[in-house]
Amino acid sequence: MPKSQQRELAGIGFLLVAGLLVLAVALQTSGSAMHALRGGLLGLFGVGVVFVILAAVAAGGELLMPWIETMTWGRGLGIALLLVTSLGLAHLSAGGTGGAVGRTEGEALRSLAGTAGSILILSAVFLGGLVLAFDISIRGTVGALREHYLENRPEPKPATKERKPAEAWNPRNQVVRSEAAEPVLVPINGVAAQTRPTVPLPPSPELESAVAALREPIEEEPTPESPRKKTIAAEPVLTVGPGSDETAPALAEDEIQRVWMKPDLTQLDTVTVRKERLHDEIKANIKLIEQTLGSFDVEATVIGVNSGPSVTQYELQPGHGVPVRKITALQNDLALALSAAIRIQAPIPGKPALGIEVPNKATSLVTLREIIQTPTFQNDKT
């Protein structure tokens, strides 16, 4: 019998068990077998029989879902951990509703770590069971919630500072200087006010000549014209060709044709360090892709890489007998391993391979030197 049929039959069996448990416990269907089943389940699991039913439904769904290729032991262990920890938590929190299994588990942990410690231990194991059973990444979930919060949170309004009214100009520090006034003579009793007599100066011929020279008008000297105005435009040089009467003006100095030399490419910058980092990143991604697919028993090899400034395409060739849908179904697992949002092109036109496009961690810089050094640019004659 093929493995696919075995898997489907097992899934149907789990769903059948879940249905019988619902009939026996919830609906209390008559019948000796149903009564015995109900008594045994309530005695073993108590109210936790609900978790037993949910575990059976989850196991059946895992086996019948088309996008899950294999039912691994990790998923089965995760479902079992969810069931056991739920019974223990029900006994510790609700007081004896976890049945015999929950009572045994809860009392054993309570004797070792107390009630609070037991609840903490069982909660941690419950989270581990969720990760194993449903392939949930706690780190990825927290990151997605954080991004959702950052995208939807209202933008904070910019704080506006209150402007204080400008104080009126106060002339308290202004220094007022009045024009110099003549001193006021205050009469004193018994003292007569005295005035100094003015003594005329003798005439000086030197002083009179200097004053006369200052009164003569100063003749303005003609300003020399600027040298630009005096320069006469040079007459064009005319050359007479033999056998012709026409004259042709000579070429100006700035119109003389000169031989232009191409600059050396060494004058342009390179980005060697960034190229080395991108090369190391590509090698690490190839290893991650092959290891992730190998962990799901999918044989595939990266046979080529097309590197771009912001996205790199990895050409993946499946092994013999590996269906393409098996690789495309693992897109989320590959994205989790690479820590990036990827895109799978199945297949690449003209090639027997799939294309896995992964964004680069840092956008590469395309320099002018790299463009000029390409054969297409070098062979272009235009």
C-alpha positions in Angstrom: 0.0 0.0 0.0 1.5 3.4 -0.9 2.4 5.8 1.9 -0.1 8.4 0.7 -3.0 5.9 1.2 -1.7 4.8 4.6 -1.6 8.5 5.6 -5.1 9.1 4.5 -6.4 6.1 6.2 -4.7 7.1 9.5 -6.2 10.6 9.2 -9.7 9.1 8.7 -9.1 6.9 11.7 -8.2 9.8 14.0 -11.3 11.7 12.8 -13.4 8.6 13.5 -12.1 8.4 17.1 -12.8 12.2 17.6 -16.4 11.7 16.4 -16.9 8.7 18.7 -15.6 10.7 21.7 -18.0 13.5 20.9 -20.9 11.1 20.8 -19.9 9.4 24.0 -19.1 12.5 26.1 -20.9 15.5 24.7 -24.1 13.8 23.4 -24.1 10.9 25.9 -25.3 8.4 23.3 -26.8 5.2 24.7 -25.0 1.9 24.5 -22.8 -0.1 26.8 -19.7 0.6 24.9 -20.4 4.3 24.9 -21.1 4.3 28.6 -17.9 2.5 29.3 -16.0 4.8 27.0 -17.5 7.9 28.7 -16.7 6.7 32.2 -13.1 5.8 31.3 -12.4 9.1 29.6 -13.9 11.2 32.4 -12.0 9.2 35.0 -8.7 9.5 33.2 -8.9 13.0 31.7 -11.8 14.8 33.5 -12.8 18.0 31.8 -9.5 17.6 29.8 -11.4 15.1 27.6 -12.1 18.1 25.4 -8.4 18.4 24.7 -8.3 14.7 23.8 -11.0 15.3 21.2 -9.1 18.4 19.9 -5.9 16.4 19.7 -7.6 13.7 17.6 -9.1 16.3 15.3 -5.7 18.0 14.9 -3.9 14.7 14.1 -6.5 13.7 11.5 -6.4 17.2 9.9 -2.5 17.1 9.8 -2.7 13.7 8.0 -5.3 14.8 5.5 -4.0 18.3 4.6 -2.6 18.2 1.1 0.0 20.9 1.7 1.7 18.9 4.5 3.8 16.3 2.8 5.0 14.3 5.8 3.6 13.8 9.4 6.8 14.1 11.3 7.5 12.8 14.8 8.0 16.4 15.9 4.4 17.2 15.1 3.1 14.1 16.9 5.2 15.0 19.9 3.9 18.5 19.9 0.3 17.3 19.9 1.0 14.9 22.8 2.7 17.7 24.8 -0.3 20.0 24.2 -2.6 17.3 25.6 -0.6 16.4 28.7 0.2 20.0 29.7 -3.5 21.0 29.2 -4.5 18.3 31.7 -1.9 19.4 34.2 -2.9 23.1 33.9 -6.6 22.1 34.3 -5.9 20.3 37.5 -3.7 23.0 39.0 -6.0 25.9 38.1 -9.5 24.5 38.3 -8.9 22.1 41.2 -9.1 18.4 40.1 -10.8 18.8 36.7 -7.9 17.2 34.9 -8.8 13.6 35.7 -6.3 10.9 36.9 -3.6 11.9 34.4 -3.8 15.6 35.3 -3.9 14.9 39.0 -0.8 12.6 38.8 1.1 15.1 36.7 0.0 18.2 38.7 0.7 16.7 42.2 4.2 15.5 41.1 5.2 18.9 39.8 3.6 20.7 42.8 5.7 18.6 45.2 8.9 19.6 43.3 8.3 23.3 42.4 5.1 24.4 44.1 1.9 25.6 42.5 3.3 28.7 40.8 6.4 26.9 39.6 4.3 24.0 38.2 2.1 26.4 36.3 5.1 28.2 34.9 6.8 24.9 33.8 3.6 23.6 32.1 3.0 26.9 30.3 6.5 26.8 28.8 6.0 23.2 27.7 2.7 24.2 26.2 4.3 26.9 24.1 6.9 24.3 23.0 4.2 22.0 21.9 2.6 24.7 19.8 5.9 25.3 18.0 6.3 21.6 17.3 2.7 20.8 16.4 1.8 23.7 14.2 5.3 24.9 13.1 4.8 28.3 14.7 7.6 30.7 15.1 7.2 32.8 18.3 9.9 35.2 17.2 8.2 35.6 13.8 4.8 36.1 15.4 6.1 38.8 17.7 7.9 40.5 14.8 4.7 40.4 12.7 2.6 41.9 15.6 5.2 44.6 16.1 5.2 45.5 12.3 1.4 45.6 12.4 1.4 47.9 15.4 4.0 50.2 13.8 2.0 50.4 10.6 -1.3 51.1 12.2 -0.3 53.3 15.1 -1.3 57.0 14.8 1.5 59.4 13.9 2.4 61.6 16.9 1.6 65.2 16.5 4.6 67.5 16.5 5.0 69.4 19.7 4.3 73.0 19.2 6.1 75.4 21.5 4.1 78.3 22.8 5.5 81.6 21.6 5.8 84.2 24.3 4.8 87.7 23.3 7.7 90.0 22.6 8.4 92.4 25.4 7.9 96.1 24.6 11.1 98.0 24.0 12.0 99.7 27.2 14.3 102.8 26.9 15.6 102.3 30.3 19.1 101.5 29.0 19.1 104.3 26.4 21.8 106.9 26.9 20.4 110.3 26.0 23.0 112.8 25.2 22.0 116.4 24.8 23.9 119.0 22.8 26.6 120.7 24.7 25.2 123.8 26.3 27.1 126.7 27.5 27.7 126.7 31.2 25.3 128.6 33.4 27.0 131.2 35.6 25.5 131.2 39.0 26.1 134.5 40.8 27.6 134.2 44.3 26.9 136.8 46.9 29.8 139.2 47.3 31.7 138.1 44.1 31.3 139.8 40.8 31.2 137.8 37.7 34.4 138.1 35.6 34.7 137.7 31.9 37.9 137.1 30.0 38.8 139.7 27.4 39.2 138.5 23.8 42.7 139.2 22.4 42.9 139.6 18.6 45.6 137.5 16.9 48.2 139.3 14.6 47.7 138.6 10.9 50.0 135.9 9.5 50.8 135.8 5.8 51.3 132.0 5.8 47.9 131.4 7.3 46.2 133.7 4.7 47.9 131.9 1.8 46.8 128.5 3.1 43.2 129.7 3.4 43.3 131.1 -0.1 44.6 127.8 -1.5 41.8 126.0 0.1 39.2 128.3 -1.4 40.4 127.7 -5.0 38.3 125.2 -6.9 40.0 121.9 -7.6 40.1 121.0 -11.3 39.1 117.5 -12.0 41.6 115.5 -13.9 40.3 113.5 -16.9 40.0 109.9 -15.9 41.8 107.6 -18.3 39.5 105.3 -20.3 39.4 101.7 -19.3 41.8 99.6 -21.3 38.8 97.5 -22.5 37.4 100.5 -24.4 40.7 101.4 -25.9 41.4 97.9 -27.2 40.6 97.7 -30.8 39.1 94.4 -32.1 41.7 92.5 -33.9 41.1 92.3 -37.6 40.5 88.8 -38.9 43.4 87.3 -40.8 42.5 86.6 -44.3 44.3 83.9 -46.4 44.1 83.9 -50.2 44.1 80.6 -51.8 45.7 80.0 -55.2 43.4 80.6 -58.1 40.6 82.2 -56.1 39.7 85.7 -55.2 37.7 84.8 -52.1 39.1 85.2 -48.6 38.4 82.8 -45.7 38.7 83.9 -42.0 41.2 82.0 -39.9 39.9 79.8 -37.1 39.9 81.3 -33.6 42.1 79.8 -31.0 39.2 78.1 -29.1 37.9 76.5 -32.4 41.1 74.6 -33.1 40.4 70.9 -33.1 42.5 69.0 -30.6 42.9 65.2 -30.2 40.8 64.0 -27.2 42.2 61.2 -25.1 39.9 58.9 -23.1 40.5 59.0 -19.3 41.9 55.9 -17.6 39.4 53.6 -15.9 41.6 53.5 -12.8 40.3 57.0 -12.0 36.9 55.5 -11.2 36.0 54.0 -7.8 35.4 50.3 -7.2 33.2 48.5 -4.6 35.3 45.4 -3.9 34.3 45.2 -0.3 30.6 45.2 -1.0 31.1 42.5 -3.7 32.9 40.3 -1.3 30.1 40.7 1.3 27.5 39.8 -1.3 29.5 36.7 -2.4 29.6 35.5 1.2 25.9 36.1 1.6 25.1 34.1 -1.5 27.2 31.1 -0.3 25.4 31.2 3.1 22.0 31.3 1.4 22.8 28.4 -0.9 23.7 26.3 2.1 20.5 27.3 4.0 18.3 26.5 1.0 19.8 23.0 0.5 19.8 22.2 4.2 16.2 23.4 4.8 14.9 21.2 1.9 17.0 18.3 3.1 15.4 18.4 6.5 12.0 17.7 4.8 13.5 14.9 2.7 13.5 17.0 -0.4 16.6 16.5 -2.6 17.5 19.6 -4.6 20.7 21.4 -5.7 21.5 25.0 -6.5 23.0 25.0 -9.9 23.2 28.7 -10.7 22.9 32.2 -9.2 21.8 35.4 -10.9 22.8 38.4 -8.7 21.2 41.8 -9.0 21.5 45.1 -7.2 18.6 44.3 -4.7 17.4 40.7 -5.5 19.4 37.5 -6.1 17.8 34.5 -8.0 19.0 31.0 -7.0 18.5 28.3 -9.7 17.3 25.2 -7.9 17.2 21.8 -9.7 15.0 19.2 -8.0 16.4 15.7 -7.5 15.1 12.7 -9.6 11.5 12.0 -8.8 10.9 15.1 -6.6 7.7 16.9 -7.6 7.7 20.7 -8.0 4.7 21.1 -5.8 6.7 19.6 -2.9 9.2 22.5 -3.1 6.6 25.2 -3.6 4.7 23.9 -0.6 7.8 24.7 1.5 7.9 28.3 0.6 7.1 29.5 4.1 9.7 27.2 5.6 12.4 28.6 3.2 11.3 32.1 4.0 11.6 31.4 7.7 15.1 29.9 7.3 16.3 32.8 5.1 14.6 35.4 7.3 13.2 37.1 4.2 10.2 37.3 2.0 11.0 35.1 -1.0 9.3 34.3 -4.4 9.5 30.9 -6.2 9.3 30.9 -10.0 8.4 27.4 -11.1 10.0 26.7 -13.5 12.4 29.2 -15.0 11.6 29.7 -18.8 14.1 27.7 -20.9 15.9 26.1 -17.9 15.2 22.8 -16.0 15.2 24.5 -12.7 13.1 26.6 -10.3 13.9 30.2 -9.4 14.0 31.3 -5.8 14.3 35.0 -5.5 15.7 36.3 -2.2 16.2 40.0 -1.4 19.7 41.0 -0.6 20.5 42.3 2.9 21.9 45.5 1.5 21.3 47.0 -2.0 24.5 46.8 -4.1 25.9 49.8 -5.8 26.3 49.6 -9.6 29.3 51.8 -10.4 30.1 53.5 -13.7 33.4 51.5 -13.9 31.5 48.2 -13.9 29.3 49.4 -16.7 32.2 50.6 -18.9 34.1 47.3 -18.3 31.3 45.1 -19.7 31.9 43.6 -23.1 28.7 45.1 -24.4 29.9 48.6 -23.7 33.5 47.9 -25.0 32.2 46.5 -28.3 29.8 49.3 -28.9 31.1 51.5 -31.7 28.7 54.5 -31.2 
